[in-house]
Amino acid sequence: MNDLSAKRERLLARIRDLPPCAVAFSAGVDSTVLAKAAVLALGDRAVAVTGVSPSLPAGELELARQLAQQIGIRHEILETSEFENPEYLKNGPDRCYHCRSDLYRQIEVLIPRLKVQVILNGANADDRNDYRPGTQAAEEHRVISPLAECGITKSEVRQLAAEWDLPIWDKPAMPCLASRIAYGVEVDPERLQRIDRAERFLRQHGFPTVRVRYHAGDVARLEVPAEQLNRLCEPELREAVAAYCKELGFRFITLDLEGFRSGSLNVLVPLEVRNARKMPAEQPAATAEDTPPA
């Protein structure tokens, strides 16, 4: 048995040891693999829960529905309320904490109806090296991260997705739209819609991995993979992108010469804050005593 096979079996065994669970399901590759593992391990005792708000990119909810149907897992959709929280809207470095707290709190409200006892998320082993303010929310709500516990990295998550014939195995990461707004610049639905439309335009023109970062002053900073920078600078395409972004209300459209970097806005967060909110090196396995009652 190779290393990935061993990790897969460890993942399924870990989930089998859990009571009925709700998977926080965004339709990204991590949560999709986790949902597949949960239904393999627990059958109808697993349910996928997708939170919906203005920060969800267009098309992701429909994709979540399709994936849940393909996987064969129960699927619940809930309207989250982070936009009612002033701490979320002011977009400090802890924005994700407030978003995750709201999601987990609302899933907890559903626990009796869903007949589950624990919440799982799709954090993987590589997330331990990244700035993750949502980790604190997960800890406070006793959310379990089986992929991280089993040492499964992002590349291994994609391998498992391909092995299980999940169509999103090579899907680019699609975090919430609020993650594109520079810290300290207020989050509002109109700005998120602008970002979403600009990114869709670029994807339609052959840039599947793209970020439109929003900075104060209606500045759009475009990130595409470094090897695609020259193509985006071709006069006809460059002019079309600039014109479309200006139609959306951006005043300045800039191209980041470093290319796409996941979480590039985290450089605005002080180092001591970033280090404080990384995932723990190891997460203790939850026991039955650790889980909230149904």
N, C-alpha and C positions, 0 to 999 in steps of 0.2 A: 504494500500500500504506500503510495507516494505521500508527500507532506500535505498537499492540498486535500487528498482523499481522507487523510487522518483528521484534518481540521474540519472537513465537512461532517464526518461522523461524530466528531466531538460537538459540533454545533447542534446537530439533530438530537444527540443525547442530552445536551444541556437544556434544550427547549422541552424535551419529553419530561424532564424532571420538574418542570414548572406547572403551576395550575393554569386554568384557562387564561388566555392573554389577549390584550389589544395591542396591535402593532401600529405605531405612529407611521402612517403610510403616505409618502409624498409623491410616489411614482418615480423617484430617483432610483439608481441602480442599487444602492445600499438597502433602502427600505423594501424594495421589490424582492431582492434575494432573501431578506429576513422574512418577509411575508410568505414566500414560497417555502422556506424552511419551517416556518410555524405551522403551515397547513399540512406539510409532510409529517411533522412530528405530533401535532395535536388534532388534526382533522377539523371538525366543526367546532372545536373548543377554541379556535383562533379566529379573530376578527381584525380586519384592517380598518383604520380610522383615518380619514383625510380631512384636514382642516382647510377651510376656504376663507380667503379674505382678499382685499385688493392687492396684496403683495404676491399672490399666486400668478405666475406667468400664464399667458393665454394658452389654452390647449392642455395644460397639465391636469386639470380635473377630468377631462374626457379620457386622457391617457390612463389616469388612475383607475377609472371605471373599467376600461378595456383590460388592463393588466389584472385587476382583481378577478374579473370574469375568467380570464385565461388560467390564472392560478387556481381558481376554484375556492377562493376564500370569501367569507362574508365581508361586506363592505358597507361602512357607515360614513356619511359625510356630515360634518358639523361646521357651522359658521363660527369662526373665532372672533374675539372681541378686542384684540390688541390695539385697534385703532381708537378705542375708548380710553386708553391709558395714556395720560400725558407723558409719562416717563418713556414710553415706547416712541411716541411721536417726536420727542425732542432729539432722539437719535444719538444718544451717547454710546460709548464703547460697550455698554451693557445692554444694548437694544435687544440682542438675541435672547438674553435672559428673560426679559419681559414677554417676548413672543412665546418662548418655550413654556414659560410658567403658565401662560394663559391656555395654551394647547393642552398641557398635561392636566391642569385643573378641570378643564371642560371634559376631558376624557374620563377623569375620575367621577364626575357627575353621572356619566353614562354607565359606570361599572355595574350597578344593580340590573339595569335593563339588558345590558349586553351579556350578563352572566359570566363576567371575567373577574380576575382577581389582581392581575399585574399588567403593567404597561411595558412594552419593549420599544426601543428605538434602534435606528440603523447605524449608530456610531461604529466605525471600524478602528482597527489598531493604528492606522496612520493618523487618525484624529488626535492621538495623544501628543503629537508634535506640533499641533496647530492651536491658535487662539480660539477657544471655544467657550464663550460666556454662557451658552446654553447648558453647559455641563453642570453648573450650579443648580439650575432648575431641575435637571434630571436627578441630581442627588437629593434635593429637597423633596421630590415626589417619588423617590425610591424606584425610579425607572431603571430597567435592566438593559444592558447593551451586550447581547450575546456575541455579536461579531467581534467586538473589541475583546471581550473575555476570552474568546477562543483564538486570539492572535491573528485574525483574518485581516489582511491588508486590503487596500483599495484594488490593487491589481488582482488579488485572489478573489475578491468579490466579483469582479468582472469575469474571471474564469468560471466561477460557479454559475453566474448568470448564463454564460454561453453553454455550459454543460447541461443546464436545466432548460435550454431552448427559450430563454427569456429574450424577447426582441430588443430590450433596452441594454443589452450587455455592453454595447459600445456607445451608449448615449452620453453626450457631454454633460457635465455637472450642470444642474439648473437650480441654484439656490434661490431663495425668495428675492423678489425685486428690490426690497428695501436694502439688501446687502450692496446694491450699486450706489447708494447715496452716501456721500462722504459724512463721516461722523460730525455731529454738530449742525448739520443742515437738516431741517425738519422734514420728516417723512409725511407726504400727503398723497392721496390717491391720484391726483392729476399728474404729479411728477412720475409716479410709478407707471402710469399709462404711457407717458412719453417715452420712458425708458423701454418699456415692453414693445412698443411699436417700432422704435428705432432698431432694437435687437432683431425683431422679426424681419425687418427690411434687409438687414445685413445677412441673416441666415438665408433668406430667399435669394440672395446674390452670391451664395457659395461660401459663407463663413459660418459653419455649424457651431464652432466654438468662438463666442464673442461676448464681450461685456461693454455696455455703455455706462460708464461711471459718471454720476451726476455730482458736480462741484458747485459751490456757491457762485452766483452770478449767471446761472443758466449755462454752465460750461459742460459740454459732453466730452469726456475723454474716452476714446475708443480703444479697446484692447482686442487684438486678434493675434493668433500665433505668429511668432517672429518670422516664420518662413512665408507668411502670407502678406507681410507688410508691403512688399513691392507691388503686389497685385492691387491692393487697396489704394495705392498711390497712382495707379493708371488714371490718366486725366478724366476720361469719360465716367468711370465708376466713382472716382473721388468727387467729382462735381455733383453727381447724382446723389451720393450719400450726404454731402454737405447741404444740398438744396432740400432734401427730404427732412433732415434734422432741423433745419431752420423753419420749415413748415410746421414742425411739431412744437416750436417755441424755444429751441436752443439758440443762444446768441453766438456762442463760440463752439466750434467743433474741432477738437484736437486729436491727434493720433499718437498714442503712447509708443515711443520707439523701443521700449523694452519688450513689447509684445504682451500677450496674455499671461497673467499670473493670478492664480486663484487666491482670493483674499488680499489683493494688493492694497486695499484701503486700510488693512491692519497696520501698515507702517505709521499711520497717524495715531496709533494707540501707544502710550508709553510702555517701554519694555517691561517694567515691573508689573504693570497691569496684565500684559499679555502672558507673562510667565505664571501669574497667579491663577489664570483661568484656563490653563491647559488641562487636558484629561489626566487623571492619575496614571502612573506607569502601569499599575495593575488595579483591576477592580475586583473586589471580593465577590464570590458567587453568593447570590441571595438564597436564603433558606426559607422554608415555609413560614417560620416565625417572623421573617422580615417583610412579608407581603401583606398588604392591607386586606381586610376581609371583603368578601363580595357583598 
